[in-house]
Amino acid sequence: MHSSETISQFSTIDAILQGIYDGPATFGEVRRYGDFGIGTVNHLDGEMLALDGVFYQITGDGIVHVIQDKEKTSFATVAFFNPRHHSEETHVSSLRLLQKRIDRHLGSKNFFWAIRIDGIFSSMRVRSISRQHPPYRPLVEVAKSEAVFRFSNIPGTLLGFRSPPYIKGINVPGYHFHFISNDRTKGGHVLGCSLLEGKASWSCHRTFQMMLPNDSAFRHADFSEHDAEALRKAEQ
């Protein structure tokens, strides 16, 4: 077990940007480090989120699956979620405005924050990427063929992290959210949303640890430059 203040990460966002999609750990190992989080599955096979200790995969066809412990992740950020702060949020017309509201609660941008919002979303736009096959293409190229799904008046949970600006190259600076519906049949990486009503919960994390791949692709990759524009395109 690990402290509830610890954020644990597997691989780096720059590795994913470069197309390093074979991961360092099984989900059986990942769950030792957290019951809450986001990421992806080996071979970039869809979007991953962990909620209340259950790990879910949303594949490129939009179907939600429960992830088995033997499966591997190519990128994941997890923590044990024990929120001490909550707020009620209503009538938020965009993801950008929702982030601004959360900003007012969180304070310092120099820590990691885990965030969960349970509610009814008047609109939700999410994406998922289909399983990739070698030779892998960079993420910015793969994202051009992503599947995008739109939902209206959908109850569910938006969850993720706000990471500090100095984390660039390692994780996504700022907000990174995934979503899953209450009936666990819909979800993905959040591209946009509006919130009718919901409850936000958050926790501060001041300890960060990272487990890196040990394969040839990672050992020989050149991470001397971080492509912030490629990350922006891939995420948005």
C-alpha positions in Angstrom: 0.0 0.0 0.0 1.1 3.6 -0.6 0.3 6.9 1.1 -2.9 8.6 -0.1 -0.8 11.6 -0.9 1.2 9.7 -3.5 0.6 10.0 -7.2 2.0 7.0 -9.1 2.7 7.0 -12.8 3.6 4.3 -15.3 5.7 5.5 -18.3 5.6 9.1 -19.6 3.4 11.2 -21.8 6.3 11.9 -24.2 6.8 8.1 -24.6 3.1 7.9 -25.7 3.5 10.9 -28.0 6.4 9.0 -29.7 4.4 5.8 -30.2 5.8 3.7 -27.4 2.7 1.7 -26.7 4.0 -1.4 -25.0 3.7 -0.9 -21.3 5.8 -1.6 -18.2 3.2 -3.1 -15.8 0.1 -5.3 -15.4 -3.1 -3.8 -14.0 -2.6 -6.3 -11.1 0.5 -4.3 -10.3 -1.0 -0.9 -11.0 -3.9 -1.5 -8.5 -1.3 -1.7 -5.7 -0.7 2.0 -6.2 -4.2 3.3 -6.5 -8.0 2.9 -6.8 -8.5 6.0 -8.9 -6.9 7.2 -12.1 -6.7 7.5 -15.9 -4.5 6.2 -18.7 -4.6 3.7 -21.5 -4.2 0.0 -22.2 -1.2 -1.7 -23.9 -1.1 -1.0 -27.6 -3.0 2.2 -27.0 -6.1 0.1 -26.9 -8.7 2.6 -25.9 -9.1 4.8 -22.8 -8.6 3.6 -19.2 -10.1 4.9 -16.0 -10.1 3.5 -12.4 -13.1 4.4 -10.2 -13.8 3.0 -6.8 -11.1 0.3 -7.3 -12.5 -1.0 -10.6 -10.4 -0.5 -13.8 -12.4 0.1 -17.0 -11.3 0.2 -20.6 -13.3 2.1 -23.3 -12.3 0.6 -26.6 -12.4 2.4 -30.0 -16.0 1.2 -30.6 -17.1 3.0 -27.4 -17.8 -0.2 -25.5 -16.8 -0.3 -21.8 -15.0 -3.4 -20.4 -13.7 -4.3 -17.0 -9.9 -4.7 -17.2 -8.4 -8.0 -16.0 -5.3 -8.0 -13.8 -3.2 -9.8 -16.3 -3.6 -7.0 -18.9 -0.9 -4.3 -19.2 -0.9 -0.5 -19.4 1.3 1.6 -21.6 0.5 4.7 -19.6 -1.4 5.3 -16.3 -1.6 7.8 -13.5 -3.2 6.5 -10.3 -3.7 7.4 -6.6 -5.8 6.3 -3.6 -8.6 8.8 -3.6 -9.6 10.1 -0.2 -11.1 13.5 -0.8 -11.3 16.0 2.1 -13.1 18.8 0.1 -16.4 18.9 -1.7 -18.6 21.4 -3.5 -21.9 21.5 -5.3 -21.7 22.7 -8.9 -24.7 23.6 -11.2 -25.2 25.0 -14.7 -21.7 25.0 -16.0 -21.8 25.5 -19.8 -18.4 24.3 -20.9 -15.4 22.2 -19.8 -13.3 25.4 -19.8 -15.7 27.1 -17.3 -15.8 23.9 -15.2 -12.1 24.0 -14.9 -12.2 27.6 -13.9 -14.6 26.8 -11.1 -12.4 24.0 -9.9 -9.4 26.3 -10.1 -11.1 28.6 -7.5 -11.3 25.6 -5.1 -7.9 24.1 -5.6 -5.6 27.0 -5.1 -1.9 26.3 -5.9 -1.1 25.0 -9.3 2.2 23.6 -8.1 0.8 20.4 -6.6 -1.1 17.5 -8.1 -4.8 17.3 -7.6 -7.1 14.4 -8.0 -10.6 15.5 -9.0 -13.9 13.6 -9.3 -17.3 15.1 -10.4 -20.4 13.0 -10.0 -23.5 14.5 -11.7 -25.8 14.9 -14.6 -24.0 16.3 -17.7 -26.2 18.1 -20.1 -23.7 17.4 -22.8 -20.6 15.1 -22.9 -18.1 14.7 -25.8 -15.6 12.0 -25.4 -13.1 10.1 -27.6 -11.5 6.7 -27.7 -8.7 5.3 -29.8 -8.6 1.9 -31.4 -5.9 -0.7 -30.7 -2.7 0.0 -32.6 -0.4 -2.4 -34.3 3.4 -2.2 -34.9 5.1 -0.3 -36.4 3.4 2.2 -34.1 2.6 5.7 -35.4 3.0 8.8 -33.1 0.0 9.7 -31.0 -0.7 12.9 -32.9 -1.2 10.8 -36.1 -3.3 8.1 -34.4 -5.6 10.7 -32.8 -6.6 11.9 -36.3 -8.7 8.7 -36.6 -10.1 8.7 -33.1 -13.8 7.8 -32.5 -15.8 10.7 -31.0 -19.0 10.1 -29.1 -21.6 12.6 -27.9 -24.2 12.2 -25.2 -26.9 14.4 -23.8 -28.3 14.5 -20.2 -26.1 11.7 -19.1 -25.5 10.8 -15.5 -22.0 9.8 -14.7 -18.6 10.6 -13.3 -15.9 12.8 -14.7 -12.5 12.1 -13.1 -8.8 12.9 -13.5 -6.0 15.1 -12.4 -4.7 18.7 -12.5 -1.0 18.4 -12.8 1.6 21.2 -12.3 3.1 23.1 -15.3 6.6 21.8 -14.6 5.5 18.2 -15.3 5.5 18.7 -19.1 7.1 15.8 -20.9 6.2 13.5 -18.0 2.5 14.0 -17.8 -0.2 16.4 -19.1 0.2 19.8 -17.5 -3.1 21.2 -16.3 -6.4 19.2 -16.5 -6.8 15.7 -18.0 -10.2 14.0 -17.6 -11.9 10.8 -18.5 -15.6 10.0 -18.1 -17.8 7.0 -17.4 -21.6 6.8 -17.3 -23.4 5.6 -14.2 -24.6 2.5 -16.0 -20.9 1.8 -17.0 -21.8 1.5 -20.7 -20.3 4.8 -22.1 -17.2 6.8 -21.6 -13.8 8.0 -22.9 -11.3 10.8 -22.8 -13.2 14.1 -22.3 -13.0 16.6 -25.1 -15.8 18.8 -23.9 -18.9 18.9 -21.6 -21.5 20.9 -19.8 -22.7 20.2 -16.3 -26.3 20.5 -15.3 -25.7 19.6 -11.6 -23.1 17.7 -9.7 -20.9 17.2 -6.7 -17.1 17.8 -7.1 -14.6 16.2 -4.8 -10.8 16.7 -4.8 -7.6 15.8 -2.9 -4.1 17.3 -2.9 -1.1 15.1 -3.7 2.4 16.3 -2.9 4.4 13.0 -3.5 5.0 11.7 -7.0 6.7 8.5 -8.2 7.2 7.0 -11.6 7.8 3.5 -13.0 9.5 3.5 -16.4 9.4 0.9 -19.3 12.6 -1.1 -19.8 12.2 -2.2 -23.4 14.3 -1.3 -26.4 11.9 1.4 -27.7 12.0 3.4 -24.5 15.8 2.9 -23.9 16.7 4.3 -27.3 14.0 7.0 -27.6 15.1 10.7 -27.7 13.3 12.7 -25.1 15.5 15.7 -25.3 12.7 17.9 -26.7 9.1 18.0 -25.6 6.6 18.7 -28.4 3.9 20.7 -26.6 2.0 21.4 -29.8 1.7 17.7 -30.6 0.4 17.0 -27.1 -2.2 19.8 -27.4 -3.4 18.3 -30.7 -3.5 14.8 -29.4 -5.4 15.7 -26.2 -7.9 18.1 -27.7 
